[in-house]
Amino acid sequence: MNRTDLGPQRIVCLTEETTEWLYLLGQQHRIVGISGYTVRPPQARHEKPKVSAFLSAKIDKILALQPDHVFGFSDLQADIAAALVRAGVAVTVFNQRSVDDIVAVLWQVAALVGCTQAAQRWIEAVHAQHAAMRQAVQQRVQRGARRPRVYFEEWDDPPITAIRWVSELIDIAGGEDIFPERACQPLAKDRVLADPLEVVRRAPDIIVWSWCGKKFRPERVAARPGWQDIPAVRQGHLFEVKSADILQPGPAALTDGVAQLHRIVLAWMDGQPAAVLGQGGVAQAGGCHA
């Protein structure tokens, strides 16, 4: 038996990040079911049965697929996990909240399917990309530019500030999260911004939104009471990063998500006018060679 034949052969992924990672590792043949919210990679939606939302799942449909392992994410999927465990299914629920946590989970999943060498190459490439971003920012700082202050909004009603991995990616990209003390709170309810005028007082240079399932409306944001005095609003530095690119704690956030933040930050540091910026590319794992 090859090493790549070890580990689970029939995997259900209740969230997108493990699906994307297994595809990057060339192990998509192991996946038998995915989340209905999966958009990365696009082919997964056409190739794999959709068996769950985020807070709910079709337990009977999952069991009919005869999975030998189910991957989930966070305490919010605890009830789904419990139902599957009671039905005799092996379940792993990850709870990654930081960049280091994300990398650790990617490594664990790769180890389960015998792909640690491919995972190591991918992780090293991503770390190199992040180091290059930091160097590009530092070069500008040495020339007299400053790092922009960034407000990231995960949801608008009520306003929810950046989760920890997003706050850390803002730092890697070259910005300064204006609410770093909130980022350490793992639960969204603990990052609800009771007073939106606190954003005005902290005066961000850049505002980034990532509202899952809701259309980005910059004119509505700019019209919030008192927000016309925010530097980002006055100068039009209002941007959207799609939730699939930044709010799923997996490969997308470490590649496309941070790359988009980095381009926004560099454009600001270089004094370029606000503009809609293009999308970045995803680093490839290059297939599994254990």
N, C-alpha and C positions, 0 to 999 in steps of 0.2 A: 504494500500500500504506500502511495506517495504521501508526503507530509501534507500536501494540499488536499488530500482526501480525508484528513482527520478533522475533528471538530464537527459542528452542526452542519447538516446537509439541507435542512428545510427550515429557513429562517423567516419569521414575520417581523417586520420593522414597523413599529407603531409611530415613529416619527421619521422625518426626512433625512436627518444627518447620517444615520447608520446605512440607509439605503444608498445615499450618494457615495459614502466611503466604500461600501462593498463593490459598487460599480467601478470606482477609481482603482480598486485593487484587482479588478477583473474577476470578481467572485459573485457577479450578479446571478449566476446559475443557481446559487444557494437560496436566493430570495423567492419565497412563495406567496408573500402578501405584504402590502405596504399601506401607509396612511393615505387617505383621500386628499390630504393637503400637499402631497409630494409634487414638487415641480422640478426638482433637480435629482438626477438628470432627466430631461424631458421624455426620453424613451421609456423610462420606468412606468409612467402612467399608461402607456400603451401595452407594455409587456407583462405587467404584474397586477393581480387582483387587488382592489382597494377594499380593505377590511376594517378601517377605523377612521374616526375623526381624531381630535386630540383628547377630548375628555370622555369620549365614548368609543365603544368598539362592538363589532358583531361577533360575539363570543362563539356562537354556533358556527359561523362562517370560518372563523380562525381555526376552530377544532377540526372542521371538515378538511382543512388543508394539511392536517397531521404534522404540525411543526415540531421540530425537536429543539427549537430555541426561539424565544421571543425577546426582542430588544425594545425597551421603553425608555422614557425620559421623565424624570421629576416626580415629586410627590403627587402631582395632579393626575398621574396615571396609576396611582396605588390601587384603586378599586378594580381597574381592568386587570392589573397584575395579580391581585388576590384571586379573582375569579378563575384566571388561567392556572394559577398554582394549584387551586383546589381541584381543577380538572386534570392535574397530573402533568402539566407542561412546565418545562424549565424556562424560567423568566429571569432576565437581568434588566433592572431598571437603573440607568445611570442618572447622576444628578450633578453633572458638570456645570460650574458657574464661572470659572475663570479660564483664561487662555491655557494655562498649565493643565487645568482639569480636562479641557477639550483634547489636548494632545495625549493625555494619559488614557482617555477613553478610546481614542483612535488606536492607540497601541494595543489596548486590551482586546478590542474587536479583531484587530489584525492577528493577534496571537491566537485567538479562538479558531481562526480559519487558516492558520499556518502561513501567514504572510508578513512576518515581522521584518524581513529584510527589505521588502518593498515599502513597508510602512516607514522604516527608518530613513530610507532615501527620500521619501516624500516629506517627512518631517524636517529633515535637514535642509531640503530645498526651500521649504516655507520659512524656516528660521533665517536662512540666507536672504530671502526676500525682505523679511522684516528688518534685518540688520541694514540692508541697503536703504530702506525707507528712513531709518533713523539717521543714517549718514547724510542723506540728501537734505534732511531737515537741519542737521547740525551745520552743514556747509552754509545754509542760508542764515542761520543764527550768527555764525562767525562773520558774515558780511553785514550784520546789523539788523536783520529781520527779527521779528519776535514770533513766538508760537501763538496761534490764535486760540481764543477761548471758545469752546464748543458746547452748545446745548443740544443734547440728543433726546428726542421724545419718542418713546416706545408706543404710546397711546395718547389720544387727545382728550378723551372724556371718560374719566378724569385724566389729567396729564400724568403720565408715568415717566420717570427719568430712566437713564440708561442702566441696564443690568451690568454686572461686573465685567464680563468678557467684552462687552461693547466699550465700556469705559477704558479698559486696558488697550483695546484696539485703537481708540482715539489717541491714546498716548503714543502707541507705535507709529500711527499715521502722522504724528507731529503736532497734534492739538492738545489742549488742556480741557478736560471735562470740568464743567463749572459745578457739578454736583458729585465730586469724588466720594464724599462721605455717605452718599445714598447708595452708591454702586455696590457696597458690601452687603446690602440687604438682599437676600436671595429671593424673597417673595415680592411679587409685583405690588401687592397691597401696601407693603412697607416702603415703596418708592413713589407712592401717589403724592403729587405736589399739591398741598392744601392751598397754598397761596401762589397763583401764577405770577403775581408781581415780583416774586423772588427772582424769576428769570430776568426781569427788568433791572433789578438791583445788581445782579451779577454780570450784566452787560456782555453777553456773548457776541463774538465777532462772526460766528457761523452758527446757523441752526440747521439741524438735520432731523428729518422725520422718517419714521419707519412704522407706519400704521398697518398692521396685518389685516388685509381684507377690506380696507377703507381707502377711497381715493384721496390722494394728497391734494389739498386745496390751499396753496400758499397765500392767496388773497384773504382767506378767512383767518389764517394765523396772523397775518400782518394787521388785521383789523381788531385783534384782541385788545381790550382796554389797557392803555398804557404802553403797549408793545411798540408803538411807533417810535419810541425813544431808544429802542435797542439798536446798537450799531449794526447788527446783522440785518435787521429789518430796513433800516435807513439805506443801507448799501445794497440790498437785494441779495444777500448771501443766504438764501433759503434753499435747501436741497432735500431731495428724497433719496434714500437708499432702500431698495425693496426688502421687505422683511425676510424673504427667502435667502437673501444674500448676507444678512447680518444677524438675524434673530434666531437662526437655528444653530445650535452650538456644535458645529462640525466643520467640514472642509470649506464650505462656502464662506463662512465668516472669516476664516484665517486667510483666505485668498481674495475672492471678489469683493467681499465686504470691506476689508481693510484697504484694499487697493482703491476703491472708490473714495473712501475717506481721505486717503493720502493725496489723491489728485485734487480734491477739494481744498485741502490744507495748503498744498504747494501753490495752487493758483492764487489763493489769498496771500500767502507770503510773498509771491512774486508780483503782487499788485495787479493781477489780471482782473478784468471785469467779471462779475458773476455771470455764469452760463450753465446750461445743462451739460453735464460732463458725460462722456461715454462709459461703457461698461468694461470691466477688466476680464482677464482670462483666468481660468481655473488651472492651478498646477496639476499635473497628471502624475499618478503613482506609477504608471508604466507597467501595470500588470503584476501578478503575484509570482515571485520567485523566492520561495522560502529559504 
